[in-house]
Amino acid sequence: MMVNKLNKDYYNTVLSQVFSPCGNFLIVGDIYGTLSVFNLLIIGNPEGNITKDELIPRNRIIVKQGHQINSLISTPNHLLVGAYGEIHAYLWKNIKGLNKSVNPAWSIELSSGQDDFNKAEVNAMVFDQELGVIYAGCGDQNIYAINIENRKILKTLSSHSDYIYCLCKNNNNLLSSGEDGVVNIWDTRINKVTEKIEPHLNSKVSRTEVGKWIGAIDCNNDYIVCGGGPRLTLYHYRFLTNSTIFPIDDKGIHVAQIYEDKVFGGGRSKLFYQASFNGDIVTEIPTSGPTTYSVVIEEEPHKIMCIAGSSPKIDISLNFMYIDQQLSLY
């Protein structure tokens, strides 16, 4: 039995990550429905040799065995877990403990009346703390706006024609994208799509052999960055014209992030890239797995970047230039 478990962990994949509000813990969600909790206190402040026990999870919590965890986000009090047709909320004080039998404080059902195999997966979530609203992008083509206080669905946003993979929020705009290859820009004050981008229609950006899907999106006040089947591309937010097409070698983008004056990108590639806005490659970081699915970054209390994907290893970079350490799920 022990051999089987080791083999299962060896072939694991991490799809989602999030830091605790205090910044001292990293929580990752895998394809087997398990949350792994890592203590970053020693990893983020290394003073000597780090032991193997300090590189493996301090705790594991099974959300639902066999149901992959596609999305995780943090609120001040809860860890929110995107499951199949449901969002589960765990109290942070319980997540940071050592009790393996941790139950959700509450759950929200998004697809009532369906069996587990037909429920839509929650692929992406963002939290508007000012309004107390969770936005959940799902495999049923819908985005659900949910009041976190009473856990009621306020609005269902429907404009996509296929799975939604990613969301990001900027002031009154919510950006969504997915399998249909469309980046929708919603005005959340009226819950309507006001603008859209279709990268696969641009011959310089599209890659028909990979597909039209968009696997990652991020934005700030000036730029939107996205990629998937189409190449990783930076767009002017105001004009929605492409500013930079990044010259990276990948077969599909799953991570796109604007960080300060850089763009981070990765996906189906053995390298994770950092580039300037004008397209110059700053770093190429070799990764543990052949595909990167998730990257999270924090500055305080530790400057740390965690890169995860189709590997039981999580690559840790303390200077964002190379890998300093590796966490392991086993």
N, C-alpha and C positions, 0 to 999 in steps of 0.2 A: 504493500500500500504506500509506503514511503517513497518508493521509486516512482510510482505513478504520479504522486503529487509533485515531486521534483521535476519530472518531465513536463507536467502541465504548466508549472511556473516558468520553466525555461522558455516555453513558447508563448508566453503571455505578451499582451500588447496594452500599452497605456494610451487611452483616448482623451483623457481630461485631467487637468491639474488646477489647484487653487491654493493660495496661502491663507492661513488663519489670520484674523484681524490683527493679532499681536505680531504677526510676521515670523514667529518662531517655529511654525509647523507647516509642512507641505503635505497636502492630501492629494492622492492620485486615484483615479477610477480606471478600472481595467475591463477587459472583455468578458471576464468571468463574474461580474457583478460585485466585486470586492473593492472597498475603500482601504487604501494603505496609508498609514499615518507616519510621517518621518519627522524626527526632531532635528531642526536646523541649527540649534544653538552651537554645537561643536563644528558642524559642517561650515557654517557661516563665519566662524571665528577659529580657524585651526591654529593650534599652538604646538602641536606635536603629531605623532603618529596616530591616525584614526583607526580604530579597531573595526573588524567586520561587523560586529554587533551594532556599531554606531551608524553603519551604512545600510542596514535593513530596517523594515518598518518596526516601530515600537508597538504598533497595534494594527490589527486588521479587522474590518467590520464588513460582514456580508450584507449587502442591501437586498439583493434577490439573486440567488445563485443561477448562473447561466444567462442572465440578462445584462448585456454590456452597459457600462456607464458612459454615456456620450458627452455629458456636460456637467460642470460643477461651477457654482458661484458662491460668493461669501456675502453675508449681510452682517451687521454688527453682532447679532445674537445667534445666527444660524448658518450652517452649511446646507446649501440647497443642492439636491442631487436630481438630475434629469434622468428618469427611468422610462420604461415603456408605458405611455399613457398617463404617467403620474409624475409629480414632483414631490420628493420627500425632504423634510426639513429636520436636521439634527442639531441639537443644542451644542454649541462649541465647547462648553464645559464638559460634556459627555464625550465628544470626539477626542479631546485632548487627554482624557483619562485612559486607563488601561483595561477597562471593562470591554470584553469582546461582544457581549450581548447588549448592544446599544440599539434601542428602538427609536424610530422617528418621533419627534415632538408633535408633528402633524404632517398630513399629506394632502395633496390636491389631485383629484382625478380629472383628467382632461378628455378622456375618451370613454364615456360611460356606456355600459351595455355591451361592450365588446370583450371577447376573450383575450388572453395575454398575447396570443400570436397575431392578433389583428390590431392591437393598439399601436398608435403612432409613437415612435421614439422621440424623445425630447433632445434634439441635436444641439441646441444653442439657447443660452439664457443671458439676459442682461438685467441689471437691477437699477432702477431710478430711485435713489434713496430719498431725494427731495419729495417726490410724489408718493413714495411707498408702493411702487408698482414693479412687478416682475414681468418681463416680456419673454415668452418662451416660443422658439421657432421649432416646428415639429415636422415629422415625416408625413403628416396628412395635408401638407401644403398651407397650413394655417399658422398664424402667430397669435398667441393668447396673451392679452393684457390682464394681469391678475393683481388684485389688491392684497398686499401681504398681511394686512391686519385681520381682515375677515375671511381671507382665502377665497374670495369670490371672483369669478371671471367677469371682468368689466366689459371687455370687447374682444371679438374675434376678428383679426385682420386677415382678409383673404384677397390675394392678388396673384400669388404664384401658382404655377400649373404643375409643380412637382415638389419633391422633398426640399425642405429648407435646411441648410447646413450651418449658416452663420448669421450673426446679428452684431451690430455695434450701435452705440447711441452717441449723439452729439447734440447737446442743447435740446431743441424741440424736434429734432430729426431722429428717426430710427431707420437704419439701413439694414436690409435683409437680402440674402442671396442663397442660391442653391443649385439643384440639379437642372433647372430650366435655363440657367445661364444668364438670368436677369438680376441686376442689382436694383432693387426698389428703394427709393428714398421716401419715407413716410413723414408727413407732418402729424405728430402725435396729438396736436390740438384739435385736429379735425378727423384724425384716423383715416387719412386718404394718402395715396401715392401721388406725389407732386412732380417727381422727376424719376428717371431711370437710366441705367447704363446697360448696354448689351455688348460686352467685350468681344464675344465670338463673331460679331458682325464686322469687326475691324480685321482686315487681312493681315496686318502687321502683328496683331496680338493673338489671333486665333490659332489653334492647333487642332485641326479636324481629327487627327489620329488619336488625340487624347480625349476630346469631347468638349462640349460647351459649358459644362458645369462650373460653378464657382465654389471653391472649397474654403476660402478665407477672405475676410474683409476687415479693414480698420480705417479709422479716419481721425482727423483733427479739424480745426477750423479752416484750414487751407487746402488740405489734400485728402483724397480717398485712395487707398491702396487695396488691390484685390487680385486674385488669381485662382486658378484651378486647372481646367483644361486649357483655357487661355493663359498666356504668359503673365507672370507677375508684372503688374503695371500700376503706375502712379497717375492719378487724375487730379486736375484742378477742381476743387470742390465747387467753386462759383460757376465755372463755365462747363464742367463735365467733359472736358477735352483731355486726352491722354498727354501727360507731361513727359513721362519716362517709361520705357519698356526695359526691364532689367535683364541683362545678358547672363542669365544663370542656366545651368545645365540640370534640368529636372524633367520628370515625366508626369507632373501634376502637383499643384500647390495646395497644401493643407494649412499652412501657417503664413499669415501676413500681418505685420505689426509695425506701426509707426512709433518709434521710441526716440524722443528728443529730435535730433536732426538726422536720424538714420531710419532706414527701412530694414526690418528683419524679415526673412522669408525662408520657407522650407517646405518639404513635402516628400514626394517620391524621389529621393536623392540621398546619397550618402554624405552630403554636405549641408550644413546650415549656414545661410548667407547673411551678412550685414553689408548694406550698401548705402551710399550717399544718395540724396534726392536726385542728383544728376546721373545716377546709374553707375558710378564707380564702385567696384567691389572693395570693401574695406577688409573683411575677413571671410574665410571659408573654414568652417569648423567641422571636422569629421564627426559623425554621429554613430551611436551604438547600433542603431537599426537602419534598415534600408529605406524606411519611410518615417518622417516626423509628422506627428499628429497634434502635438500640443507644446506650447512654450509659455512660461510665465516668468515675469521679471518683477523684482522689488528692489528698492534702494535702502529702506530702513525696516527693521533694525540691522539687516544684513544686505549688502549689495550682492545679489545672486540671480542667476538665470538658470532655469531648469528646462531641459530639452528632453522630450519623451516621445515615444512612438512604438514601432513594431519591434520591440525588444523589452526584456524584463529589466533593463538598465535605464536609469534616468541620468543623463549627462548634466554635470554641474559646472558652471563657469562663474567665477567670482570677478573677473575683469571683462567679461563678454567678448574675449578675444580667442580663448582656447579653453579646453576642458581641464578643470582642476581635479575633479573627483567624479565618481560614479556611485549613485545609490542603486540598490538592487532589491527586487521584489522577493528574492529568496536568499 
